[in-house]
Amino acid sequence: MDANGVRLTDVRKSFGALDIIKGVDMEIGRGEFAVFVGPSGCGKSTLLRMVAGLEETTAGKIEIGQRDVTDVEPAKRGVAMVFQSYALYPHLTVYENMAFSLRLAKRPKVEVDEKVKAAAAILRLTDQLEKKPSQLSGGQRQRVAIGRAIVRAPEVFLFDEPLSNLDAELRVQMRLELSRLHEKLGATMIYVTHDQVEAMTLADKIFVLRGGVVQQAGRPLDLYDDPDNRFVAGFIGSPAMNFFEGTVAEVRPGGGRVVLAGGRDGVFDVDLKEPLPVGSSVTVGVRPEHLAVAQEGAGGIEVTIDVAEELGGVSYLYGATPSGASIVFEQRGSRADRRGVRLKLDAPSQRILIFDKNGVRHR
């Protein structure tokens, strides 16, 4: 493990008989931006608080910079945490808020001044240092909270849904600023969010959690292109992947054919990573951008369009199959009104994912 990396080995957290974190193993390299993502209640914030030392570890080991910190108090772990709430002192200026922890540690005045002004320059807060939090925008307040962490020069930055209180435009802006900050500092960062768009745009490595278990870890586009199971496939990506219920009707070397909804919706010719017996019930997954109007005589799925989201350069068309399954596909270039139109859509066989009844991927 890198000197300033983070490693969790069989980490568990229980509240009485209730298991929250169920044996998590992960390694985050020095300078990586790691994101914990998953639905509410999956354990991501609990896991972050365990790394911070704010939650006691029931079992397992947490290492930061090759040092076992499992039972080390938070202040001595070498981490700094930025919360969803800005938690700024309203009666103090921006400068005083950022300097607070250093003054509490009785650091020399010259050192405090240098660190605060350096952090302010990085965060573009130099002109705001004498203002009170009430005079700042939401984005500026969050930058002040991040500045308090920067002045401590931690080994690891921890972010617990820090953008949740911001409006949509500010969230986009702050995502860019966090990416630039990570690039500038080269620091190890761990970030918690339920927003998979934040995860995809910020992370070097994503850990997808569900029910206290890591479902898959990897680079954002690896998870997008090559999900291990139906949960990861459905959680990563916006708009979400389409799913259709079907039955394996034919198996041939390297591929096969799946009949959708007993033949009511159509058929897909697919690649198969692992063979499945004819008659097996499966779920077919296709991303919206991989669907297109089928060529004459090809397979595909029938759909009637009822809603169109026109976004300028791209449109998302929504509809339903004869069996009632929802579907969305992406359209670029054409702006023809397709509402009420019945289409047959197909996708390249290598872009069609197959999951068995347990959600395990077979293509």
C-alpha positions as a Markdown table, in Angstrom:
| # | Residue | x | y | z |
|---|---|---|---|---|
| 1 | Met | 0.0 | 0.0 | 0.0 |
| 2 | Asp | 1.2 | 3.5 | -0.8 |
| 3 | Ala | 2.5 | 5.6 | 2.1 |
| 4 | Asn | -0.7 | 7.8 | 2.3 |
| 5 | Gly | -3.1 | 5.2 | 1.1 |
| 6 | Val | -6.1 | 3.7 | 3.0 |
| 7 | Arg | -6.7 | 0.0 | 3.4 |
| 8 | Leu | -9.7 | -1.7 | 5.0 |
| 9 | Thr | -9.5 | -5.4 | 5.8 |
| 10 | Asp | -12.7 | -7.4 | 6.7 |
| 11 | Val | -14.2 | -4.3 | 8.3 |
| 12 | Arg | -17.5 | -4.9 | 10.1 |
| 13 | Lys | -19.9 | -2.7 | 12.0 |
| 14 | Ser | -22.9 | -4.0 | 14.0 |
| 15 | Phe | -25.4 | -2.3 | 16.2 |
| 16 | Gly | -26.5 | -5.1 | 18.5 |
| 17 | Ala | -27.8 | -7.9 | 16.3 |
| 18 | Leu | -28.0 | -5.6 | 13.3 |
| 19 | Asp | -25.1 | -5.9 | 10.8 |
| 20 | Ile | -24.5 | -2.6 | 9.0 |
| 21 | Ile | -21.1 | -3.2 | 7.4 |
| 22 | Lys | -20.6 | -6.8 | 6.5 |
| 23 | Gly | -16.9 | -7.6 | 5.9 |
| 24 | Val | -15.6 | -4.8 | 3.6 |
| 25 | Asp | -12.1 | -5.1 | 2.0 |
| 26 | Met | -10.8 | -2.2 | 0.0 |
| 27 | Glu | -7.6 | -0.4 | -0.9 |
| 28 | Ile | -7.3 | 3.2 | -1.9 |
| 29 | Gly | -3.9 | 4.3 | -3.3 |
| 30 | Arg | -2.0 | 7.4 | -2.4 |
| 31 | Gly | -3.5 | 10.4 | -4.3 |
| 32 | Glu | -6.6 | 8.6 | -5.5 |
| 33 | Phe | -10.0 | 10.2 | -5.4 |
| 34 | Ala | -12.2 | 7.3 | -4.2 |
| 35 | Val | -16.0 | 7.6 | -4.1 |
| 36 | Phe | -18.4 | 5.4 | -2.0 |
| 37 | Val | -21.8 | 5.4 | -3.8 |
| 38 | Gly | -25.0 | 3.6 | -3.2 |
| 39 | Pro | -28.6 | 4.0 | -2.2 |
| 40 | Ser | -29.7 | 5.4 | 1.2 |
| 41 | Gly | -29.0 | 2.9 | 4.0 |
| 42 | Cys | -26.3 | 1.0 | 2.1 |
| 43 | Gly | -23.6 | 1.9 | 4.8 |
| 44 | Lys | -21.5 | 4.3 | 2.9 |
| 45 | Ser | -21.6 | 7.1 | 5.5 |
| 46 | Thr | -21.1 | 4.7 | 8.3 |
| 47 | Leu | -18.0 | 3.3 | 6.5 |
| 48 | Leu | -16.6 | 6.8 | 6.0 |
| 49 | Arg | -17.2 | 7.6 | 9.7 |
| 50 | Met | -15.3 | 4.4 | 10.6 |
| 51 | Val | -12.3 | 5.6 | 8.6 |
| 52 | Ala | -12.6 | 9.0 | 10.4 |
| 53 | Gly | -12.8 | 7.3 | 13.8 |
| 54 | Leu | -16.3 | 8.7 | 14.5 |
| 55 | Glu | -17.8 | 5.2 | 14.6 |
| 56 | Glu | -16.2 | 2.3 | 16.4 |
| 57 | Thr | -15.1 | -0.7 | 14.3 |
| 58 | Thr | -16.8 | -3.9 | 15.5 |
| 59 | Ala | -14.2 | -6.1 | 13.7 |
| 60 | Gly | -11.5 | -5.8 | 11.1 |
| 61 | Lys | -8.6 | -3.4 | 10.5 |
| 62 | Ile | -8.3 | 0.1 | 9.1 |
| 63 | Glu | -4.9 | 1.3 | 8.0 |
| 64 | Ile | -3.9 | 4.8 | 6.9 |
| 65 | Gly | -0.4 | 5.3 | 5.5 |
| 66 | Gln | 0.6 | 1.8 | 6.6 |
| 67 | Arg | -0.4 | 2.6 | 10.2 |
| 68 | Asp | -3.1 | 0.6 | 12.0 |
| 69 | Val | -5.6 | 3.3 | 13.1 |
| 70 | Thr | -8.5 | 1.0 | 14.0 |
| 71 | Asp | -8.4 | 2.0 | 17.7 |
| 72 | Val | -6.7 | 5.4 | 17.3 |
| 73 | Glu | -8.7 | 8.5 | 18.3 |
| 74 | Pro | -10.0 | 10.7 | 15.4 |
| 75 | Ala | -7.6 | 13.6 | 16.0 |
| 76 | Lys | -4.6 | 11.4 | 15.6 |
| 77 | Arg | -5.6 | 9.6 | 12.4 |
| 78 | Gly | -4.3 | 12.2 | 10.0 |
| 79 | Val | -7.7 | 12.8 | 8.4 |
| 80 | Ala | -9.9 | 15.9 | 7.9 |
| 81 | Met | -13.6 | 15.6 | 7.3 |
| 82 | Val | -15.9 | 17.9 | 5.4 |
| 83 | Phe | -19.6 | 17.4 | 6.3 |
| 84 | Gln | -22.9 | 18.0 | 4.4 |
| 85 | Ser | -23.5 | 20.8 | 6.8 |
| 86 | Tyr | -21.0 | 23.7 | 6.5 |
| 87 | Ala | -20.8 | 23.9 | 10.3 |
| 88 | Leu | -19.1 | 27.4 | 10.2 |
| 89 | Tyr | -18.9 | 29.6 | 13.2 |
| 90 | Pro | -21.3 | 32.5 | 12.3 |
| 91 | His | -19.7 | 35.1 | 14.5 |
| 92 | Leu | -16.2 | 34.5 | 13.0 |
| 93 | Thr | -14.8 | 35.7 | 9.7 |
| 94 | Val | -13.8 | 33.4 | 6.9 |
| 95 | Tyr | -10.2 | 33.8 | 8.0 |
| 96 | Glu | -11.0 | 33.0 | 11.6 |
| 97 | Asn | -13.0 | 30.0 | 10.6 |
| 98 | Met | -10.2 | 28.6 | 8.5 |
| 99 | Ala | -7.6 | 29.4 | 11.2 |
| 100 | Phe | -9.6 | 28.0 | 14.1 |
| 101 | Ser | -8.1 | 24.5 | 14.3 |
| 102 | Leu | -4.5 | 25.8 | 13.9 |
| 103 | Arg | -5.0 | 28.3 | 16.7 |
| 104 | Leu | -6.6 | 25.7 | 18.9 |
| 105 | Ala | -3.4 | 23.6 | 18.3 |
| 106 | Lys | -1.4 | 26.7 | 19.3 |
| 107 | Arg | 0.5 | 26.9 | 16.0 |
| 108 | Pro | 2.7 | 30.0 | 15.5 |
| 109 | Lys | 0.9 | 33.0 | 14.2 |
| 110 | Val | 3.1 | 33.2 | 11.1 |
| 111 | Glu | 2.4 | 29.6 | 10.2 |
| 112 | Val | -1.4 | 30.1 | 10.7 |
| 113 | Asp | -1.3 | 33.1 | 8.4 |
| 114 | Glu | 0.7 | 31.4 | 5.7 |
| 115 | Lys | -1.6 | 28.3 | 5.7 |
| 116 | Val | -4.9 | 30.2 | 5.7 |
| 117 | Lys | -3.8 | 32.5 | 2.9 |
| 118 | Ala | -2.4 | 29.6 | 0.8 |
| 119 | Ala | -5.7 | 27.7 | 1.2 |
| 120 | Ala | -7.7 | 30.8 | 0.4 |
| 121 | Ala | -5.7 | 31.3 | -2.8 |
| 122 | Ile | -6.3 | 27.7 | -3.9 |
| 123 | Leu | -10.1 | 28.1 | -3.2 |
| 124 | Arg | -10.4 | 31.6 | -4.6 |
| 125 | Leu | -11.4 | 33.0 | -1.2 |
| 126 | Thr | -8.7 | 35.6 | -0.8 |
| 127 | Asp | -11.2 | 38.5 | -1.3 |
| 128 | Gln | -13.6 | 36.9 | 1.1 |
| 129 | Leu | -11.4 | 36.5 | 4.2 |
| 130 | Glu | -12.9 | 39.3 | 6.2 |
| 131 | Lys | -16.5 | 38.4 | 5.5 |
| 132 | Lys | -18.8 | 36.5 | 7.9 |
| 133 | Pro | -20.5 | 33.3 | 6.6 |
| 134 | Ser | -23.8 | 35.0 | 6.3 |
| 135 | Gln | -22.4 | 37.2 | 3.6 |
| 136 | Leu | -21.3 | 34.3 | 1.4 |
| 137 | Ser | -23.1 | 32.1 | -1.1 |
| 138 | Gly | -23.7 | 28.4 | -0.5 |
| 139 | Gly | -20.8 | 27.5 | -2.7 |
| 140 | Gln | -18.4 | 29.9 | -1.0 |
| 141 | Arg | -19.4 | 28.5 | 2.5 |
| 142 | Gln | -18.6 | 25.0 | 1.3 |
| 143 | Arg | -15.3 | 26.2 | 0.0 |
| 144 | Val | -14.6 | 27.7 | 3.5 |
| 145 | Ala | -15.4 | 24.3 | 5.0 |
| 146 | Ile | -13.0 | 22.7 | 2.6 |
| 147 | Gly | -10.4 | 25.3 | 3.5 |
| 148 | Arg | -10.6 | 24.4 | 7.1 |
| 149 | Ala | -9.6 | 20.9 | 6.1 |
| 150 | Ile | -6.8 | 22.0 | 3.8 |
| 151 | Val | -5.0 | 24.1 | 6.4 |
| 152 | Arg | -4.6 | 21.0 | 8.6 |
| 153 | Ala | -2.6 | 19.3 | 5.8 |
| 154 | Pro | -4.2 | 15.8 | 6.5 |
| 155 | Glu | -3.0 | 12.5 | 5.0 |
| 156 | Val | -6.6 | 11.9 | 3.8 |
| 157 | Phe | -9.6 | 14.1 | 3.1 |
| 158 | Leu | -13.0 | 12.7 | 3.9 |
| 159 | Phe | -16.2 | 14.2 | 2.3 |
| 160 | Asp | -19.6 | 13.2 | 3.5 |
| 161 | Glu | -22.1 | 14.3 | 0.8 |
| 162 | Pro | -20.7 | 17.9 | 0.9 |
| 163 | Leu | -22.8 | 19.2 | -2.1 |
| 164 | Ser | -26.2 | 18.0 | -0.9 |
| 165 | Asn | -27.3 | 21.4 | 0.3 |
| 166 | Leu | -26.4 | 23.2 | -2.9 |
| 167 | Asp | -28.7 | 23.9 | -5.9 |
| 168 | Ala | -28.2 | 22.1 | -9.2 |
| 169 | Glu | -26.0 | 24.8 | -10.8 |
| 170 | Leu | -23.8 | 25.1 | -7.8 |
| 171 | Arg | -23.4 | 21.3 | -7.5 |
| 172 | Val | -22.0 | 21.2 | -11.0 |
| 173 | Gln | -19.7 | 24.1 | -10.3 |
| 174 | Met | -18.5 | 22.6 | -7.0 |
| 175 | Arg | -17.9 | 19.2 | -8.7 |
| 176 | Leu | -15.5 | 20.9 | -11.1 |
| 177 | Glu | -13.8 | 22.8 | -8.3 |
| 178 | Leu | -13.3 | 19.6 | -6.3 |
| 179 | Ser | -11.8 | 17.9 | -9.3 |
| 180 | Arg | -9.4 | 20.8 | -9.8 |
| 181 | Leu | -8.6 | 20.9 | -6.0 |
| 182 | His | -7.7 | 17.2 | -6.1 |
| 183 | Glu | -5.5 | 17.7 | -9.1 |
| 184 | Lys | -3.7 | 20.7 | -7.4 |
| 185 | Leu | -3.2 | 19.0 | -4.0 |
| 186 | Gly | -2.6 | 15.5 | -5.2 |
| 187 | Ala | -4.1 | 14.3 | -1.9 |
| 188 | Thr | -5.9 | 11.1 | -1.1 |
| 189 | Met | -9.6 | 11.8 | -1.0 |
| 190 | Ile | -12.6 | 9.7 | 0.0 |
| 191 | Tyr | -16.0 | 11.0 | -1.0 |
| 192 | Val | -19.5 | 9.7 | -0.1 |
| 193 | Thr | -22.6 | 10.4 | -2.3 |
| 194 | His | -25.8 | 8.7 | -3.3 |
| 195 | Asp | -25.6 | 10.6 | -6.7 |
| 196 | Gln | -24.0 | 8.3 | -9.3 |
| 197 | Val | -23.4 | 11.4 | -11.6 |
| 198 | Glu | -21.1 | 12.8 | -8.9 |
| 199 | Ala | -19.4 | 9.5 | -8.5 |
| 200 | Met | -18.8 | 9.1 | -12.3 |
| 201 | Thr | -17.5 | 12.7 | -12.7 |
| 202 | Leu | -15.2 | 12.9 | -9.6 |
| 203 | Ala | -13.8 | 9.4 | -9.0 |
| 204 | Asp | -10.6 | 7.7 | -9.9 |
| 205 | Lys | -12.1 | 4.7 | -8.3 |
| 206 | Ile | -15.7 | 4.0 | -7.3 |
| 207 | Phe | -16.9 | 1.5 | -4.6 |
| 208 | Val | -20.6 | 0.6 | -5.2 |
| 209 | Leu | -22.2 | -0.4 | -1.9 |
| 210 | Arg | -25.4 | -2.2 | -1.2 |
| 211 | Gly | -26.6 | -3.5 | 2.2 |
| 212 | Gly | -23.1 | -3.1 | 3.7 |
| 213 | Val | -21.3 | -5.0 | 1.0 |
| 214 | Val | -19.1 | -3.7 | -1.8 |
| 215 | Gln | -20.8 | -4.9 | -5.0 |
| 216 | Gln | -18.0 | -3.8 | -7.3 |
| 217 | Ala | -15.0 | -1.5 | -7.3 |
| 218 | Gly | -13.2 | 0.0 | -10.2 |
| 219 | Arg | -12.7 | 3.0 | -12.5 |
| 220 | Pro | -16.0 | 4.8 | -13.4 |
| 221 | Leu | -16.1 | 3.7 | -17.1 |
| 222 | Asp | -15.1 | 0.1 | -16.2 |
| 223 | Leu | -18.2 | -0.1 | -14.0 |
| 224 | Tyr | -20.3 | 1.6 | -16.6 |
| 225 | Asp | -19.1 | -0.7 | -19.5 |
| 226 | Asp | -18.5 | -3.9 | -17.5 |
| 227 | Pro | -20.8 | -4.2 | -14.5 |
| 228 | Asp | -20.6 | -7.4 | -12.5 |
| 229 | Asn | -24.3 | -7.7 | -11.7 |
| 230 | Arg | -27.7 | -6.2 | -12.3 |
| 231 | Phe | -27.5 | -3.9 | -9.3 |
| 232 | Val | -24.4 | -2.1 | -10.4 |
| 233 | Ala | -25.6 | -2.0 | -14.1 |
| 234 | Gly | -28.8 | -0.3 | -13.0 |
| 235 | Phe | -27.2 | 2.0 | -10.4 |
| 236 | Ile | -24.4 | 3.4 | -12.6 |
| 237 | Gly | -25.5 | 5.5 | -15.6 |
| 238 | Ser | -28.0 | 8.3 | -16.3 |
| 239 | Pro | -30.6 | 7.7 | -17.7 |
| 240 | Ala | -30.5 | 4.2 | -16.2 |
| 241 | Met | -30.0 | 1.0 | -18.1 |
| 242 | Asn | -33.1 | -0.6 | -19.7 |
| 243 | Phe | -34.1 | -4.0 | -18.3 |
| 244 | Phe | -36.3 | -6.5 | -20.0 |
| 245 | Glu | -37.5 | -10.0 | -18.9 |
| 246 | Gly | -36.8 | -12.8 | -21.3 |
| 247 | Thr | -36.1 | -16.5 | -21.9 |
| 248 | Val | -33.1 | -18.1 | -23.6 |
| 249 | Ala | -34.6 | -19.6 | -26.8 |
| 250 | Glu | -31.4 | -20.6 | -28.6 |
| 251 | Val | -27.7 | -21.2 | -27.7 |
| 252 | Arg | -24.9 | -21.3 | -30.2 |
| 253 | Pro | -21.1 | -21.0 | -30.0 |
| 254 | Gly | -20.4 | -17.6 | -28.4 |
| 255 | Gly | -24.0 | -16.4 | -28.5 |
| 256 | Gly | -27.7 | -17.1 | -28.6 |
| 257 | Arg | -31.1 | -15.6 | -28.8 |
| 258 | Val | -33.4 | -14.3 | -26.1 |
| 259 | Val | -37.2 | -14.1 | -26.5 |
| 260 | Leu | -38.6 | -11.1 | -24.6 |
| 261 | Ala | -41.8 | -11.3 | -22.6 |
| 262 | Gly | -42.7 | -14.7 | -24.2 |
| 263 | Gly | -42.3 | -13.3 | -27.7 |
| 264 | Arg | -44.7 | -10.3 | -27.2 |
| 265 | Asp | -41.9 | -7.7 | -27.1 |
| 266 | Gly | -39.5 | -9.2 | -29.6 |
| 267 | Val | -36.1 | -10.9 | -29.6 |
| 268 | Phe | -32.5 | -10.0 | -29.1 |
| 269 | Asp | -29.5 | -11.8 | -30.6 |
| 270 | Val | -26.8 | -11.8 | -27.8 |
| 271 | Asp | -23.3 | -12.7 | -27.0 |
| 272 | Leu | -23.0 | -15.0 | -24.0 |
| 273 | Lys | -19.9 | -14.9 | -21.7 |
| 274 | Glu | -21.1 | -18.1 | -20.1 |
| 275 | Pro | -23.6 | -20.6 | -21.7 |
| 276 | Leu | -27.1 | -20.7 | -20.2 |
| 277 | Pro | -29.5 | -23.6 | -20.8 |
| 278 | Val | -32.3 | -23.1 | -23.3 |
| 279 | Gly | -35.4 | -22.1 | -21.3 |
| 280 | Ser | -33.5 | -20.1 | -18.7 |
| 281 | Ser | -35.2 | -17.0 | -17.4 |
| 282 | Val | -32.9 | -14.0 | -17.8 |
| 283 | Thr | -32.9 | -10.2 | -17.6 |
| 284 | Val | -31.6 | -8.3 | -20.6 |
| 285 | Gly | -29.9 | -5.0 | -20.0 |
| 286 | Val | -29.3 | -2.3 | -22.7 |
| 287 | Arg | -28.1 | 1.2 | -22.2 |
| 288 | Pro | -30.2 | 4.0 | -23.9 |
| 289 | Glu | -27.3 | 5.1 | -26.2 |
| 290 | His | -26.9 | 1.6 | -27.6 |
| 291 | Leu | -30.5 | 1.3 | -28.9 |
| 292 | Ala | -31.3 | 2.4 | -32.4 |
| 293 | Val | -34.0 | 1.8 | -35.0 |
| 294 | Ala | -33.6 | -1.8 | -36.2 |
| 295 | Gln | -32.7 | -2.6 | -39.7 |
| 296 | Glu | -35.2 | -4.5 | -41.9 |
| 297 | Gly | -35.3 | -8.2 | -41.0 |
| 298 | Ala | -33.2 | -7.8 | -37.8 |
| 299 | Gly | -34.3 | -8.7 | -34.3 |
| 300 | Gly | -35.2 | -6.1 | -31.8 |
| 301 | Ile | -37.8 | -4.9 | -29.4 |
| 302 | Glu | -41.2 | -3.2 | -30.1 |
| 303 | Val | -41.8 | 0.1 | -28.5 |
| 304 | Thr | -44.4 | 2.9 | -28.6 |
| 305 | Ile | -43.1 | 6.4 | -27.8 |
| 306 | Asp | -45.1 | 8.6 | -25.5 |
| 307 | Val | -42.7 | 11.1 | -24.0 |
| 308 | Ala | -39.7 | 13.0 | -25.6 |
| 309 | Glu | -37.2 | 15.0 | -23.6 |
| 310 | Glu | -35.6 | 17.5 | -26.1 |
| 311 | Leu | -32.3 | 18.7 | -24.7 |
| 312 | Gly | -30.8 | 20.3 | -27.8 |
| 313 | Gly | -28.0 | 18.2 | -29.0 |
| 314 | Val | -29.5 | 15.0 | -27.6 |
| 315 | Ser | -33.0 | 13.8 | -27.0 |
| 316 | Tyr | -34.3 | 11.0 | -24.8 |
| 317 | Leu | -37.4 | 9.1 | -26.0 |
| 318 | Tyr | -39.5 | 7.2 | -23.5 |
| 319 | Gly | -42.1 | 4.6 | -24.2 |
| 320 | Ala | -43.4 | 1.1 | -23.4 |
| 321 | Thr | -43.3 | -2.3 | -25.0 |
| 322 | Pro | -46.4 | -4.4 | -25.7 |
| 323 | Ser | -46.0 | -6.2 | -22.4 |
| 324 | Gly | -45.8 | -2.8 | -20.6 |
| 325 | Ala | -42.0 | -2.7 | -19.9 |
| 326 | Ser | -40.6 | 0.8 | -19.8 |
| 327 | Ile | -37.9 | 1.8 | -22.2 |
| 328 | Val | -35.7 | 4.9 | -22.9 |
| 329 | Phe | -33.4 | 5.4 | -25.8 |
| 330 | Glu | -31.1 | 8.2 | -26.9 |
| 331 | Gln | -31.4 | 10.0 | -30.2 |
| 332 | Arg | -28.9 | 12.5 | -31.6 |
| 333 | Gly | -29.3 | 14.7 | -34.6 |
| 334 | Ser | -32.9 | 14.0 | -35.6 |
| 335 | Arg | -35.5 | 16.2 | -34.0 |
| 336 | Ala | -38.5 | 14.6 | -35.5 |
| 337 | Asp | -41.5 | 14.3 | -33.2 |
| 338 | Arg | -41.8 | 10.6 | -32.5 |
| 339 | Arg | -44.5 | 10.7 | -29.8 |
| 340 | Gly | -47.2 | 8.1 | -30.6 |
| 341 | Val | -44.9 | 6.4 | -33.1 |
| 342 | Arg | -44.3 | 2.6 | -32.9 |
| 343 | Leu | -40.7 | 1.6 | -33.5 |
| 344 | Lys | -38.6 | -1.5 | -33.5 |
| 345 | Leu | -35.3 | -1.0 | -31.7 |
| 346 | Asp | -32.2 | -3.1 | -31.7 |
| 347 | Ala | -28.7 | -3.0 | -30.3 |
| 348 | Pro | -25.3 | -4.5 | -31.2 |
| 349 | Ser | -25.1 | -8.0 | -29.6 |
| 350 | Gln | -21.9 | -7.2 | -27.8 |
| 351 | Arg | -23.7 | -4.2 | -26.1 |
| 352 | Ile | -26.5 | -6.4 | -24.7 |
| 353 | Leu | -26.0 | -7.6 | -21.2 |
| 354 | Ile | -27.5 | -10.8 | -19.8 |
| 355 | Phe | -28.3 | -11.4 | -16.1 |
| 356 | Asp | -29.6 | -14.6 | -14.5 |
| 357 | Lys | -32.5 | -14.8 | -12.1 |
| 358 | Asn | -30.0 | -14.0 | -9.2 |
| 359 | Gly | -28.7 | -10.8 | -10.9 |
| 360 | Val | -25.4 | -12.4 | -11.9 |
| 361 | Arg | -24.1 | -11.3 | -15.2 |
| 362 | His | -23.6 | -13.9 | -18.0 |
| 363 | Arg | -22.6 | -11.5 | -20.8 |
